[in-house]
Amino acid sequence: MFVETIHAAAPVAEHIIAVGENLSPQEIPGAGVKVDTALSYFMWGCIAIGIMGVMAAGAYFIMARSSGRGDEVQATVARIIGGCLLIMLAGPIVNALVS
């Protein structure tokens, strides 16, 4: 089944490669404002969750340091801060890939 899928997808891939950069994203008529509003609400929520995550990571780190487990918590704090950075950079990364 996997081989048949690859053979069926080959013409589509060739067409996309042939068209190249002539493909341009288009918004659905009438949906642009609604999508922008939904994305701005979602981004606001991500920023709020990111702020709470950094605050929780700081509190977690302080509690772990006071109990002598500071070395174990550093990886967790780094993952939380890395996730927040990824959320903040999502827009510019997608914009760079699309344009």
Backbone torsions as a table, in degrees:
resi	resn	phi	psi	omega
1	MET	NA	-36.8	-179.8
2	PHE	-64.8	-40.4	-179.3
3	VAL	-66.4	-40.3	178.7
4	GLU	-64.1	-36.8	178.4
5	THR	-64.6	-41.9	179.0
6	ILE	-64.8	-42.3	179.2
7	HIS	-66.4	-36.4	179.0
8	ALA	-71.2	-31.7	-177.6
9	ALA	-82.5	-15.6	-176.5
10	ALA	-59.0	-46.8	178.6
11	PRO	-62.5	-35.7	178.9
12	VAL	-65.8	-44.0	179.0
13	ALA	-62.6	-40.7	178.5
14	GLU	-63.8	-38.7	178.3
15	HIS	-65.2	-43.0	-179.8
16	ILE	-65.2	-40.6	178.3
17	ILE	-66.4	-38.0	-179.9
18	ALA	-67.0	-39.3	-179.9
19	VAL	-70.9	-37.6	176.2
20	GLY	65.7	-129.2	-175.0
21	GLU	-86.3	10.1	178.1
22	ASN	-75.9	-12.1	175.8
23	LEU	-76.4	127.3	177.2
24	SER	-129.2	137.8	-179.7
25	PRO	-67.8	140.5	177.7
26	GLN	-128.3	139.5	178.2
27	GLU	-81.1	153.2	176.3
28	ILE	-70.4	132.4	-178.3
29	PRO	-56.3	126.6	178.4
30	GLY	86.3	-5.8	-176.4
31	ALA	-102.8	-7.3	-174.7
32	GLY	-59.6	-48.5	-178.4
33	VAL	-67.3	-40.5	-179.6
34	LYS	-66.0	-41.4	179.0
35	VAL	-66.8	-42.6	177.6
36	ASP	-60.8	-41.3	178.3
37	THR	-64.8	-44.6	179.4
38	ALA	-63.4	-42.3	178.7
39	LEU	-65.7	-37.9	179.1
40	SER	-68.2	-38.0	175.1
41	TYR	-63.8	-44.1	-179.7
42	PHE	-63.3	-42.8	179.2
43	MET	-64.8	-38.9	176.6
44	TRP	-60.8	-42.8	178.2
45	GLY	-64.1	-40.9	178.3
46	CYS	-63.5	-39.7	178.0
47	ILE	-65.4	-42.9	178.9
48	ALA	-63.2	-43.8	178.1
49	ILE	-65.7	-37.5	177.8
50	GLY	-63.5	-41.5	177.8
51	ILE	-64.1	-45.4	177.9
52	MET	-63.7	-36.3	179.0
53	GLY	-65.1	-42.3	178.6
54	VAL	-67.1	-39.5	177.5
55	MET	-64.0	-43.1	178.8
56	ALA	-66.3	-38.3	178.1
57	ALA	-63.9	-40.3	177.0
58	GLY	-63.4	-44.4	178.4
59	ALA	-64.3	-41.3	179.1
60	TYR	-63.1	-41.2	179.9
61	PHE	-65.2	-42.3	179.6
62	ILE	-64.0	-43.9	180.0
63	MET	-66.0	-38.6	179.8
64	ALA	-69.5	-37.9	178.3
65	ARG	-64.8	-37.6	-179.3
66	SER	-70.5	-25.8	178.1
67	SER	-95.0	2.4	176.1
68	GLY	86.1	15.0	179.7
69	ARG	-110.7	30.0	-175.4
70	GLY	-61.6	-34.5	-179.1
71	ASP	-68.5	-32.4	-179.2
72	GLU	-72.4	-26.7	-172.2
73	VAL	-88.8	-17.6	-175.2
74	GLN	-59.3	-38.7	179.3
75	ALA	-66.2	-38.3	179.3
76	THR	-65.5	-44.3	178.8
77	VAL	-63.4	-40.7	178.5
78	ALA	-63.8	-38.9	178.1
79	ARG	-65.3	-41.1	179.8
80	ILE	-64.3	-46.3	-179.8
81	ILE	-67.2	-37.2	176.0
82	GLY	-63.4	-39.6	176.6
83	GLY	-64.2	-40.5	177.7
84	CYS	-64.1	-40.7	177.3
85	LEU	-64.0	-39.1	178.7
86	LEU	-64.3	-40.0	177.5
87	ILE	-63.8	-43.0	-178.9
88	MET	-66.6	-33.0	-176.8
89	LEU	-93.0	2.2	-177.3
90	ALA	-59.7	-46.6	-179.5
91	GLY	-60.4	-54.2	179.6
92	PRO	-62.2	-33.9	179.2
93	ILE	-65.8	-47.0	-179.8
94	VAL	-65.5	-40.2	179.4
95	ASN	-61.7	-41.1	179.1
96	ALA	-67.7	-36.6	179.8
97	LEU	-71.8	-35.0	-176.9
98	VAL	-77.9	-39.8	-175.5
99	SER	-88.6	NA	NA
